[in-house]
Amino acid sequence: MSTIGELGAFLSREAAASGGDQPLKPAVTPLTVGQPARHRPTASSSRAEPHEVSVLTRDEARPLSVVEAMSRSGFYPGCPAVTVRETHTAWVFLAGDRAYKVKKPVQMQFLDFSTLEQRRLACQQELRVNRELAPGLGLRLRAIVALSDSYALVDAPASGAVEYAIEMRRFDEARTMSALSRRGELADEQLRAVARRLAAFHAAAQVLSRRDRVADIKRACDRNLRELLALADDATALRVAALERFAGAFPVAHRGEIVARADSGCIRDGHGDLRAEHVVLEAPIMIVDRLEFDPRLREIDVSDDLAFLAMDLERLGAHDSARLLVESYRAAGGDPGSDALLAFYGAQHALVRVKVTLLRAAQLDDPAAESAARRLAGELLGLAERLAWRARGPLVLAIGGPPASGKSTLAGALSHRSGWPVLSSDALRKRRRGLALTATAPDAAYTSDARAAIYRELAELARASLADGDGTIIDATFGDPGLRAAFLEGLGGEQPLWALQCRAPAPLRERWARERAPADACGSDAAPAVVARLGARSSGWDELPEEMILTLRSDSDSLLLIDQIADWLDARVPVGFPAAVRLDTDATGAPRD
């Protein structure tokens, strides 16, 4: 059994995904409630922007704190054991068939629970906003009063209250969407039912209007990324900076869609924290932990709300479930927006989770749990990067260049970062002949007709990938006009094609060819002599407009090249709606005017 409450990214089970619950180091220490607050900055990072956190001091005259008292089974009549869950803003005490949530006396940039009255109001608001999506779960507000040697729960309002708690009915934690997905038991019909529930909720939710939705999005992204950069180490900061540039480019490129959705009433009073662990697949379906502390954080596009849950399913490795959720939401009458918009919002939610996880890692007292939390942050950052690349697509990236120019290395690194598949001419050639990648193909595989057939098939495979909404990376030399013509013929019609040309000095390419082992050649049969010969007669993409071609010094670091490619794409086309090429060619493969 489990409870609502903020059991998300800050829970120890989330921070230590591989090892169950771990002891947490409290972010604040309110040992005895009711004393004046003092303030201190958090010490998450030497680069962190200062913000205040209220800390209630210990009253030495009182032997027990509220938290200590509520952690004991004797506090709850007839309860043999109590489980305590801690988040960044609350403690949750699981006792029998009930759960009691006590807000921490904290003040952060996005909330203020520093006074008793503010915590009381926040508890009341949480009960109110969760009634629609989780009816019957939040039961009532309870007051906590001081006894001579402990504390007691009484009905609110009560004079002399020193703290407040939300009393809730517990639900079965094994029935959350997160738990079912982890066990491989999340059924398609359950996903469709959740989609219908969300579509109905969004349809009935209050329509809200924001003056400049694009500016709102940019401000929110900028704030989150600044806070994340303050927590990041140097390697992470470089990756975050690349995503910062993407986050700045996307709302500008997609202004038309974003504004049109706001004008058509897609900005609603949503949930605001739609994680898979907040969806309880009981009868009826409950969606818990709707944001209560700032209603402005719920003023979002319904696409934004849905993207959070789709992102969280992908985090759990349930890509097909995420796709079915979106398709079912649309079938139920919801408007999720374009795939690019969903991917953009999903990337931003993943970055929020990175920040939250790094904050929690700084609070953990167990080195193993802290290490697990930082690994989780790295996984979430990788997910944000893949979603950012999805928002740029679907498109075909043709990575070409002379043999041994580093194009296969770049293609592999870009595939790892973007999540897009690589279609390689060398690998396809070997596969079609039943050969291992390390085997040498016969001369018959390299006739003009045989090579053209491979390039045509590469394009057909890329076109099929585009139909599924995914981007594709093509790894081939593209150095011969006839082969490029065959590729364009196979791609067919108007398709989003961009060309990356790898360039490296001839002596370096020949040295790479001499030094690489067969396993490192990625299926290439080009010996040093072939590398020299083909390199001398290799030509570039004359068939494409200049703005659709990027030439790269492929002897540079692959990760830096990937950032260069991303920036180039974001600056030259509306992200998610790439330019396309349609070329007519004559029988020789030369472009025809």
Backbone torsions as a table, in degrees:
resi	resn	phi	psi	omega
1	MET	NA	154.2	-179.4
2	SER	-144.1	-177.3	-177.8
3	THR	-130.2	162.4	163.3
4	ILE	-75.6	-160.3	-166.7
5	GLY	103.1	169.8	-175.3
6	GLU	-84.1	80.5	-175.9
7	LEU	-103.0	35.3	-173.4
8	GLY	-91.4	-125.9	-170.7
9	ALA	-64.3	-20.2	-177.2
10	PHE	-88.6	-9.7	-179.7
11	LEU	-66.5	147.2	-179.8
12	SER	-63.5	-32.9	178.4
13	ARG	-66.7	-26.6	176.7
14	GLU	-80.3	-39.7	-179.0
15	ALA	-71.1	-30.5	179.3
16	ALA	-117.5	66.2	-170.3
17	ALA	-59.7	-24.9	-176.4
18	SER	-93.7	-0.9	-171.3
19	GLY	-142.0	20.6	177.4
20	GLY	73.3	-169.6	-176.4
21	ASP	-65.0	139.6	177.6
22	GLN	-127.4	152.8	177.2
23	PRO	-63.5	140.7	-178.6
24	LEU	-109.5	144.6	173.4
25	LYS	-91.6	116.9	-174.5
26	PRO	-58.4	142.9	175.8
27	ALA	-70.4	-32.3	175.3
28	VAL	-135.8	169.5	-176.3
29	THR	-130.6	73.1	178.1
30	PRO	-82.1	86.5	-173.8
31	LEU	-79.5	-38.7	177.1
32	THR	-132.8	121.1	-172.6
33	VAL	-81.5	147.9	175.0
34	GLY	107.8	-4.3	178.7
35	GLN	-90.6	157.6	178.9
36	PRO	-61.1	146.5	-178.7
37	ALA	-87.9	144.8	167.7
38	ARG	-116.3	164.6	-173.4
39	HIS	-121.4	147.4	172.6
40	ARG	-150.2	150.5	177.0
41	PRO	-77.5	151.5	173.1
42	THR	-72.6	155.7	-178.1
43	ALA	-118.2	45.9	-178.6
44	SER	-66.5	-33.3	-176.5
45	SER	-160.0	149.3	177.5
46	SER	-65.8	-19.2	180.0
47	ARG	-98.1	3.8	-175.2
48	ALA	-66.7	140.5	172.6
49	GLU	-70.1	135.2	-176.5
50	PRO	-67.5	136.2	168.8
51	HIS	-147.4	158.4	-170.2
52	GLU	-92.2	142.0	173.3
53	VAL	-128.0	122.9	-179.3
54	SER	-75.7	138.7	179.5
55	VAL	-130.4	120.1	178.8
56	LEU	-87.4	134.8	-173.7
57	THR	-86.1	162.6	179.1
58	ARG	-77.5	136.6	171.9
59	ASP	-95.5	106.0	-173.3
60	GLU	-63.6	-18.4	-179.1
61	ALA	-77.6	-15.7	-176.6
62	ARG	-108.0	123.5	-171.8
63	PRO	-73.3	-25.7	-176.1
64	LEU	-121.9	149.0	170.5
65	SER	-94.7	168.2	175.3
66	VAL	-59.5	-45.6	-178.1
67	VAL	-63.7	-43.1	178.7
68	GLU	-62.8	-43.0	-178.6
69	ALA	-64.3	-45.2	-176.9
70	MET	-73.3	-12.6	177.7
71	SER	-83.2	-7.1	-177.2
72	ARG	-97.8	138.8	-177.1
73	SER	-62.5	-30.8	-179.3
74	GLY	-65.5	-14.2	178.6
75	PHE	-69.0	-24.6	-176.6
76	TYR	-117.9	111.2	-177.1
77	PRO	-54.2	131.1	176.4
78	GLY	76.0	10.0	-178.5
79	CYS	-103.2	118.5	-176.5
80	PRO	-78.6	-22.3	-176.4
81	ALA	-154.1	152.1	179.7
82	VAL	-127.8	135.4	173.0
83	THR	-109.4	132.4	-178.2
84	VAL	-110.1	127.9	173.7
85	ARG	-113.7	138.2	-179.0
86	GLU	-123.4	136.1	173.6
87	THR	-122.0	-174.4	-178.5
88	HIS	-71.6	-18.4	-177.1
89	THR	-126.6	1.8	-175.0
90	ALA	-159.4	159.8	163.7
91	TRP	-110.4	142.8	175.7
92	VAL	-125.3	125.5	-177.3
93	PHE	-108.5	115.8	-178.9
94	LEU	-95.4	114.4	-174.9
95	ALA	-135.8	109.5	-179.4
96	GLY	61.6	-131.0	-179.6
97	ASP	-94.5	16.1	-179.1
98	ARG	-124.7	160.2	173.5
99	ALA	-136.5	144.0	-178.4
100	TYR	-127.1	123.8	-176.1
101	LYS	-110.2	125.4	179.3
102	VAL	-116.9	125.0	-179.5
103	LYS	-76.6	141.4	176.7
104	LYS	-77.6	146.5	177.9
105	PRO	-80.2	69.5	-176.5
106	VAL	-114.6	153.7	174.1
107	GLN	-128.4	117.8	-179.0
108	MET	-126.6	178.7	-178.2
109	GLN	-63.8	-27.8	-174.7
110	PHE	-109.2	-1.4	176.7
111	LEU	-157.4	161.8	179.2
112	ASP	-140.5	103.8	175.5
113	PHE	-112.9	28.3	-168.8
114	SER	-75.3	-18.3	178.9
115	THR	-115.7	157.7	179.4
116	LEU	-60.8	-40.4	-179.6
117	GLU	-65.3	-39.8	177.9
118	GLN	-64.8	-36.2	178.6
119	ARG	-70.8	-36.9	176.6
120	ARG	-62.6	-45.7	179.7
121	LEU	-64.1	-37.9	179.1
122	ALA	-65.9	-38.4	177.2
123	CYS	-64.1	-44.6	178.5
124	GLN	-62.1	-41.4	179.5
125	GLN	-65.6	-38.7	178.8
126	GLU	-63.8	-41.6	176.3
127	LEU	-60.5	-41.1	-175.5
128	ARG	-68.6	-50.1	-170.7
129	VAL	-74.0	-16.2	-179.1
130	ASN	-94.2	-0.8	-177.0
131	ARG	-65.5	-36.0	-173.9
132	GLU	-71.4	-46.7	-175.9
133	LEU	-89.5	-18.4	179.2
134	ALA	-136.5	63.0	-177.2
135	PRO	-63.6	136.7	176.6
136	GLY	83.4	-3.7	-177.8
137	LEU	-84.1	-52.1	174.9
138	GLY	-80.6	121.3	-171.4
139	LEU	-94.2	-55.1	-174.7
140	ARG	-168.2	166.7	175.0
141	LEU	-89.8	131.8	177.2
142	ARG	-116.5	143.4	174.6
143	ALA	-97.2	150.6	176.0
144	ILE	-114.8	122.9	-178.1
145	VAL	-117.6	154.0	-177.5
146	ALA	-85.4	136.8	170.3
147	LEU	-105.2	-176.4	-177.6
148	SER	-65.3	-33.7	-177.2
149	ASP	-132.1	6.9	-179.7
150	SER	-161.7	-151.5	-179.8
151	TYR	-137.8	167.8	178.7
152	ALA	-147.6	150.6	174.2
153	LEU	-87.7	132.2	176.4
154	VAL	-136.6	165.6	178.0
155	ASP	-67.9	141.3	175.5
156	ALA	-95.4	148.3	0.5
157	PRO	-76.9	155.0	179.0
158	ALA	-146.3	137.3	176.7
159	SER	-71.9	146.5	178.9
160	GLY	77.1	14.9	178.4
161	ALA	-63.0	133.6	177.2
162	VAL	-105.1	-12.5	177.2
163	GLU	-164.4	168.0	179.6
164	TYR	-129.9	153.2	178.3
165	ALA	-137.6	147.3	170.8
166	ILE	-93.2	124.4	175.0
167	GLU	-92.0	129.6	-175.3
168	MET	-132.4	154.8	169.6
169	ARG	-82.3	136.3	178.8
170	ARG	-78.7	150.9	174.3
171	PHE	-119.3	168.1	-177.0
172	ASP	-79.7	109.7	-178.8
173	GLU	-61.3	-26.9	179.6
174	ALA	-69.8	-10.5	-178.1
175	ARG	-102.0	8.8	175.9
176	THR	-74.7	156.6	177.6
177	MET	-59.9	-36.2	179.4
178	SER	-63.0	-49.0	-177.5
179	ALA	-65.1	-43.1	179.9
180	LEU	-64.2	-39.4	179.5
181	SER	-65.7	-42.5	179.5
182	ARG	-61.0	-33.4	-179.5
183	ARG	-87.6	-1.8	-178.1
184	GLY	72.5	25.9	-175.4
185	GLU	-112.8	9.9	-179.4
186	LEU	-79.0	113.7	-174.2
187	ALA	-87.0	152.7	179.3
188	ASP	-59.2	-40.2	-178.2
189	GLU	-66.8	-31.4	174.9
190	GLN	-65.3	-41.0	177.5
191	LEU	-63.5	-41.1	178.7
192	ARG	-64.6	-39.0	179.4
193	ALA	-65.7	-40.3	176.9
194	VAL	-63.9	-42.2	179.1
195	ALA	-60.9	-42.3	178.6
196	ARG	-64.7	-40.0	179.9
197	ARG	-63.8	-43.3	-179.9
198	LEU	-67.7	-42.5	179.8
199	ALA	-61.0	-41.4	178.8
200	ALA	-67.3	-40.5	178.5
201	PHE	-62.4	-47.0	179.9
202	HIS	-64.1	-38.0	-179.4
203	ALA	-64.2	-33.8	-177.9
204	ALA	-90.2	-12.1	-175.5
205	ALA	-70.0	154.6	-179.2
206	GLN	-63.0	133.6	176.1
207	VAL	-80.0	132.0	-178.4
208	LEU	-121.9	152.6	-178.9
209	SER	-124.5	132.2	176.6
210	ARG	-115.5	139.8	-174.8
211	ARG	-61.9	-45.5	-177.7
212	ASP	-138.3	89.6	-175.1
213	ARG	-63.6	-37.7	179.8
214	VAL	-62.2	-44.2	178.7
215	ALA	-64.3	-37.7	177.8
216	ASP	-60.3	-44.9	-178.8
217	ILE	-63.9	-45.0	-178.5
218	LYS	-64.3	-40.2	178.6
219	ARG	-63.4	-44.5	-179.5
220	ALA	-62.7	-43.0	179.3
221	CYS	-64.6	-45.2	-178.4
222	ASP	-60.8	-43.6	-178.0
223	ARG	-63.9	-46.4	-178.3
224	ASN	-64.6	-40.9	-178.1
225	LEU	-69.7	-35.4	174.9
226	ARG	-61.9	-44.5	-179.8
227	GLU	-65.7	-36.5	179.0
228	LEU	-69.4	-42.5	178.3
229	LEU	-60.7	-32.2	178.8
230	ALA	-66.7	-21.3	-178.3
231	LEU	-100.3	-13.3	-168.5
232	ALA	-84.6	147.3	169.2
233	ASP	-77.3	177.6	-171.8
234	ASP	-62.6	-42.7	-178.0
235	ALA	-65.9	-43.3	178.5
236	THR	-65.9	-37.9	-178.2
237	ALA	-61.1	-36.2	177.9
238	LEU	-63.8	-40.8	179.4
239	ARG	-69.8	-39.3	178.7
240	VAL	-65.5	-38.5	179.4
241	ALA	-61.3	-37.9	177.0
242	ALA	-64.6	-40.6	177.5
243	LEU	-69.1	-29.2	176.6
244	GLU	-63.1	-40.6	178.2
245	ARG	-65.9	-40.6	176.3
246	PHE	-61.2	-45.4	-178.4
247	ALA	-63.3	-29.7	176.6
248	GLY	-75.8	-33.4	-176.7
249	ALA	-77.8	-37.9	-171.1
250	PHE	-62.3	-51.9	-177.1
251	PRO	-61.3	-31.8	178.1
252	VAL	-68.9	-46.5	-179.0
253	ALA	-65.7	-30.0	-176.2
254	HIS	-107.1	22.0	-179.0
255	ARG	-52.6	-42.2	-177.1
256	GLY	-57.7	-49.4	-179.3
257	GLU	-67.0	-42.6	-177.1
258	ILE	-63.0	-45.6	-179.4
259	VAL	-68.2	-41.5	-179.8
260	ALA	-61.6	-38.1	179.5
261	ARG	-68.1	-40.2	177.0
262	ALA	-62.9	-42.7	-179.3
263	ASP	-66.3	-27.6	-177.9
264	SER	-91.4	5.1	174.3
265	GLY	91.8	20.8	180.0
266	CYS	-81.5	-9.3	176.6
267	ILE	-86.1	115.7	-173.0
268	ARG	-130.4	167.8	172.1
269	ASP	-82.1	90.2	-171.4
270	GLY	-90.8	-156.4	179.7
271	HIS	-86.0	-51.2	174.9
272	GLY	91.6	-12.6	-177.6
273	ASP	-151.2	53.8	-170.5
274	LEU	-83.4	78.9	176.5
275	ARG	-96.2	157.5	-177.8
276	ALA	-62.2	-31.5	179.3
277	GLU	-73.1	-10.9	178.8
278	HIS	-94.0	-0.4	177.9
279	VAL	-104.7	115.1	-176.0
280	VAL	-106.8	116.7	-173.6
281	LEU	-92.2	59.8	169.2
282	GLU	-99.3	-176.9	177.0
283	ALA	-112.0	112.2	1.6
284	PRO	-81.3	167.6	176.0
285	ILE	-61.8	135.0	175.6
286	MET	-118.6	139.2	174.6
287	ILE	-121.2	111.6	-166.6
288	VAL	-104.2	174.2	173.1
289	ASP	59.6	40.7	172.2
290	ARG	-62.4	138.9	-177.0
291	LEU	-60.2	131.9	-176.8
292	GLU	-119.3	-23.4	-166.6
293	PHE	-79.8	-16.7	177.6
294	ASP	-150.5	103.4	-177.6
295	PRO	-60.1	-22.2	179.1
296	ARG	-65.0	-27.2	178.7
297	LEU	-73.4	-12.2	175.4
298	ARG	-96.3	-6.4	-179.9
299	GLU	-81.7	82.2	-170.8
300	ILE	-137.0	160.6	171.5
301	ASP	-63.4	139.8	178.1
302	VAL	-60.5	-28.3	174.5
303	SER	-62.1	-40.3	178.0
304	ASP	-62.3	-44.7	179.6
305	ASP	-61.5	-49.2	-178.8
306	LEU	-64.9	-37.0	-177.5
307	ALA	-62.3	-31.6	178.6
308	PHE	-60.1	-48.2	-178.0
309	LEU	-68.7	-40.1	178.1
310	ALA	-62.6	-42.1	177.0
311	MET	-60.1	-42.6	-176.4
312	ASP	-67.3	-35.0	175.1
313	LEU	-64.6	-40.7	177.3
314	GLU	-64.7	-36.8	176.2
315	ARG	-58.1	-34.0	179.8
316	LEU	-83.6	2.5	179.7
317	GLY	85.0	12.6	-175.8
318	ALA	-103.5	64.0	-177.6
319	HIS	-61.8	-44.0	-179.4
320	ASP	-64.7	-36.0	177.8
321	SER	-65.3	-40.2	178.1
322	ALA	-61.9	-43.4	179.8
323	ARG	-64.7	-43.6	179.4
324	LEU	-64.0	-37.7	177.5
325	LEU	-57.7	-47.5	-178.8
326	VAL	-66.3	-44.7	179.1
327	GLU	-60.5	-40.9	-178.9
328	SER	-71.0	-35.0	175.9
329	TYR	-61.3	-43.7	178.4
330	ARG	-65.1	-43.3	-179.8
331	ALA	-63.8	-27.9	179.8
332	ALA	-83.6	5.1	177.9
333	GLY	100.6	-1.3	177.8
334	GLY	-77.9	159.5	179.4
335	ASP	-117.9	94.2	-177.1
336	PRO	-81.5	-5.1	-177.1
337	GLY	79.9	-173.1	-178.6
338	SER	-71.6	159.6	176.4
339	ASP	-60.7	-35.1	179.8
340	ALA	-64.6	-42.2	-179.5
341	LEU	-65.2	-43.8	177.3
342	LEU	-59.7	-42.6	179.9
343	ALA	-65.1	-40.0	178.3
344	PHE	-61.2	-50.6	179.3
345	TYR	-61.9	-38.8	178.2
346	GLY	-62.1	-39.8	178.2
347	ALA	-62.7	-40.5	-179.8
348	GLN	-67.5	-39.0	176.9
349	HIS	-65.0	-39.3	177.7
350	ALA	-62.2	-38.1	178.3
351	LEU	-67.6	-36.0	174.0
352	VAL	-61.1	-41.9	179.4
353	ARG	-66.3	-33.9	175.0
354	VAL	-60.2	-48.0	-179.1
355	LYS	-61.0	-46.2	-179.0
356	VAL	-61.5	-40.8	-178.4
357	THR	-69.1	-38.0	176.8
358	LEU	-67.6	-37.9	175.3
359	LEU	-61.1	-44.1	-178.5
360	ARG	-67.6	-36.6	179.2
361	ALA	-59.0	-36.0	-179.7
362	ALA	-70.0	-17.3	-178.0
363	GLN	-97.7	-11.8	-175.9
364	LEU	-76.6	139.4	-176.9
365	ASP	-94.9	-9.7	-176.8
366	ASP	-102.8	118.5	-178.0
367	PRO	-56.6	-38.2	-179.7
368	ALA	-66.7	-41.4	178.9
369	ALA	-66.9	-38.7	178.1
370	GLU	-63.5	-42.5	178.9
371	SER	-62.4	-41.4	178.5
372	ALA	-64.1	-38.6	178.5
373	ALA	-63.5	-40.4	-179.9
374	ARG	-69.8	-33.4	174.0
375	ARG	-64.5	-41.9	178.0
376	LEU	-61.4	-40.9	177.6
377	ALA	-60.3	-39.3	177.8
378	GLY	-65.0	-39.5	177.7
379	GLU	-64.6	-41.5	179.0
380	LEU	-66.4	-36.1	176.9
381	LEU	-65.2	-41.2	175.9
382	GLY	-61.0	-39.8	177.5
383	LEU	-63.9	-42.1	177.3
384	ALA	-59.0	-40.8	179.4
385	GLU	-65.6	-42.8	179.6
386	ARG	-64.8	-38.7	178.2
387	LEU	-67.9	-35.9	176.3
388	ALA	-62.6	-41.2	177.7
389	TRP	-67.5	-35.8	176.7
390	ARG	-62.3	-37.4	178.9
391	ALA	-66.0	-21.4	176.9
392	ARG	-82.0	-15.2	-172.8
393	GLY	-104.5	-169.1	1.0
394	PRO	-78.5	142.2	177.5
395	LEU	-155.1	164.9	177.3
396	VAL	-108.9	124.3	174.3
397	LEU	-106.2	109.7	-179.8
398	ALA	-93.1	106.8	179.9
399	ILE	-94.9	109.4	-177.4
400	GLY	-122.0	178.6	179.9
401	GLY	148.1	166.8	179.7
402	PRO	-61.0	159.8	175.6
403	PRO	-55.8	144.9	178.3
404	ALA	63.5	29.2	178.2
405	SER	-96.5	4.2	177.6
406	GLY	91.1	9.1	-176.5
407	LYS	-68.0	-36.4	179.6
408	SER	-68.5	-38.5	176.6
409	THR	-62.1	-45.3	178.5
410	LEU	-64.5	-42.5	179.9
411	ALA	-60.0	-41.9	179.1
412	GLY	-65.6	-42.8	179.3
413	ALA	-65.7	-39.7	179.0
414	LEU	-67.9	-37.0	176.8
415	SER	-62.4	-42.6	179.1
416	HIS	-62.3	-41.4	-178.3
417	ARG	-72.8	-41.1	-171.9
418	SER	-91.7	-24.3	-173.4
419	GLY	82.2	3.8	179.6
420	TRP	-83.5	147.0	178.8
421	PRO	-75.8	154.6	174.5
422	VAL	-105.1	128.7	172.3
423	LEU	-108.3	114.7	-173.5
424	SER	-108.7	133.5	177.4
425	SER	-63.2	-42.0	-179.7
426	ASP	-64.4	-44.3	-179.3
427	ALA	-66.4	-41.1	179.7
428	LEU	-64.8	-39.9	179.1
429	ARG	-59.8	-45.5	-179.9
430	LYS	-68.3	-40.7	-178.0
431	ARG	-64.4	-40.6	-179.0
432	ARG	-64.6	-23.8	-180.0
433	ARG	-103.8	7.2	177.4
434	GLY	69.7	27.9	-177.3
435	LEU	-103.3	151.3	171.5
436	ALA	-71.3	156.1	-179.5
437	LEU	-59.1	-32.4	-177.2
438	THR	-84.0	-6.5	178.8
439	ALA	-80.5	158.9	178.7
440	THR	-96.6	126.7	179.1
441	ALA	-74.8	149.6	179.6
442	PRO	-70.5	166.0	-179.6
443	ASP	-58.7	-30.9	-178.1
444	ALA	-62.1	-22.7	179.4
445	ALA	-75.4	-10.1	-174.6
446	TYR	-116.8	17.7	171.2
447	THR	-69.3	162.8	-179.2
448	SER	-58.9	-43.7	-178.4
449	ASP	-66.7	-40.7	-178.7
450	ALA	-66.2	-41.0	179.4
451	ARG	-66.9	-42.1	179.7
452	ALA	-62.1	-38.9	179.0
453	ALA	-62.6	-38.5	178.1
454	ILE	-64.4	-44.9	-179.4
455	TYR	-65.4	-37.4	177.9
456	ARG	-64.9	-41.7	179.4
457	GLU	-68.1	-38.3	175.4
458	LEU	-54.9	-45.4	-178.8
459	ALA	-65.4	-39.4	178.9
460	GLU	-64.2	-39.8	176.4
461	LEU	-65.3	-39.4	178.0
462	ALA	-64.0	-41.2	179.8
463	ARG	-63.1	-39.6	177.2
464	ALA	-64.0	-38.3	178.0
465	SER	-64.5	-40.1	177.8
466	LEU	-61.7	-37.0	179.8
467	ALA	-62.4	-27.0	177.6
468	ASP	-86.1	0.3	176.8
469	GLY	87.0	11.3	-178.1
470	ASP	-107.2	153.6	171.8
471	GLY	-82.7	161.6	-177.7
472	THR	-139.5	143.0	177.3
473	ILE	-110.2	125.8	178.0
474	ILE	-105.1	126.7	179.3
475	ASP	-110.9	100.9	179.7
476	ALA	-157.5	164.1	-176.1
477	THR	-71.3	-39.2	-177.1
478	PHE	53.7	27.8	-174.9
479	GLY	-90.3	-2.3	-176.3
480	ASP	-120.7	130.5	-178.4
481	PRO	-57.0	-38.6	179.6
482	GLY	-63.8	-37.7	178.7
483	LEU	-70.4	-38.1	176.6
484	ARG	-64.7	-38.4	178.2
485	ALA	-63.7	-41.0	177.9
486	ALA	-63.4	-39.1	178.7
487	PHE	-64.2	-46.3	-179.3
488	LEU	-64.3	-35.9	177.1
489	GLU	-62.7	-44.5	179.8
490	GLY	-68.8	-32.3	179.5
491	LEU	-68.3	-40.8	171.6
492	GLY	70.3	137.8	171.1
493	GLY	58.8	-149.8	-176.3
494	GLU	-96.0	112.4	-175.6
495	GLN	-132.9	149.1	179.4
496	PRO	-79.6	97.3	-174.8
497	LEU	-120.3	131.3	176.4
498	TRP	-130.1	141.3	-174.6
499	ALA	-112.6	131.4	174.4
500	LEU	-114.8	122.0	-177.3
501	GLN	-108.0	115.5	179.7
502	CYS	-85.6	131.5	179.5
503	ARG	-130.2	133.8	175.2
504	ALA	-146.3	150.0	179.9
505	PRO	-56.9	142.3	-177.3
506	ALA	-55.0	-45.6	179.0
507	PRO	-59.5	-35.4	-179.9
508	LEU	-69.7	-41.6	178.8
509	ARG	-62.6	-41.2	179.8
510	GLU	-67.8	-36.2	176.7
511	ARG	-66.1	-43.9	177.6
512	TRP	-58.2	-41.7	-179.2
513	ALA	-64.0	-38.9	179.2
514	ARG	-68.1	-37.3	-171.0
515	GLU	-87.4	-18.9	-173.9
516	ARG	-78.9	141.7	175.1
517	ALA	-81.8	161.1	179.1
518	PRO	-54.6	-36.4	-179.2
519	ALA	-68.2	-25.2	-179.5
520	ASP	-88.2	-8.8	-174.2
521	ALA	-81.2	-7.9	178.1
522	CYS	56.2	34.5	176.8
523	GLY	93.5	-5.1	-178.6
524	SER	-73.4	138.6	176.2
525	ASP	-101.6	6.3	-172.7
526	ALA	-74.5	108.8	173.5
527	ALA	-77.9	168.9	-178.1
528	PRO	-52.7	-38.9	-179.7
529	ALA	-65.7	-40.2	178.0
530	VAL	-66.9	-39.3	178.2
531	VAL	-58.9	-43.2	-179.5
532	ALA	-67.2	-43.9	-176.8
533	ARG	-67.0	-48.6	-178.3
534	LEU	-69.7	-33.1	178.5
535	GLY	-63.8	-34.0	-177.5
536	ALA	-70.4	-27.0	-176.3
537	ARG	-113.3	10.7	-179.8
538	SER	-72.6	136.3	178.2
539	SER	-119.1	163.4	-177.2
540	GLY	-97.0	-173.7	-174.3
541	TRP	-80.0	77.3	176.2
542	ASP	-68.9	-19.4	-175.8
543	GLU	-76.1	-16.7	-174.7
544	LEU	-103.9	151.7	172.3
545	PRO	-60.1	149.5	-175.6
546	GLU	-58.0	-35.9	-176.4
547	GLU	-71.4	-8.8	179.7
548	MET	-101.9	12.6	-178.8
549	ILE	-125.7	131.1	175.8
550	LEU	-121.8	122.7	176.6
551	THR	-96.5	131.3	-172.9
552	LEU	-122.1	140.9	169.2
553	ARG	-80.6	96.1	-170.0
554	SER	-75.1	-2.0	172.2
555	ASP	-85.2	6.3	174.5
556	SER	-85.1	170.0	178.6
557	ASP	-63.2	133.0	-175.9
558	SER	-60.3	-38.7	-178.1
559	LEU	-66.9	-36.1	176.1
560	LEU	-68.5	-36.5	177.2
561	LEU	-64.2	-38.5	179.2
562	ILE	-63.2	-43.0	176.8
563	ASP	-62.2	-38.0	178.2
564	GLN	-63.8	-42.2	178.8
565	ILE	-63.3	-45.6	-179.3
566	ALA	-61.1	-46.4	179.7
567	ASP	-62.3	-39.4	179.4
568	TRP	-62.6	-45.7	179.0
569	LEU	-64.0	-45.1	-176.5
570	ASP	-64.9	-31.5	-176.7
571	ALA	-82.9	-21.6	-171.5
572	ARG	-103.5	-20.6	-179.0
573	VAL	-139.3	155.8	169.5
574	PRO	-58.8	121.1	-176.6
575	VAL	-58.6	129.9	-179.8
576	GLY	91.4	-16.5	176.7
577	PHE	-127.9	69.7	-173.1
578	PRO	-68.0	158.6	175.1
579	ALA	-65.9	162.1	-177.5
580	ALA	-129.5	161.5	178.6
581	VAL	-124.7	136.8	172.3
582	ARG	-134.8	115.9	-175.0
583	LEU	-125.2	135.6	170.0
584	ASP	-97.2	136.4	-179.7
585	THR	-126.1	153.6	175.8
586	ASP	-87.3	-175.6	-173.1
587	ALA	-64.7	-22.0	-178.7
588	THR	-86.6	-6.5	-178.5
589	GLY	91.3	0.2	178.9
590	ALA	-82.6	143.9	179.0
591	PRO	-61.2	142.8	178.7
592	ARG	-110.2	131.4	-178.5
593	ASP	-65.0	NA	NA
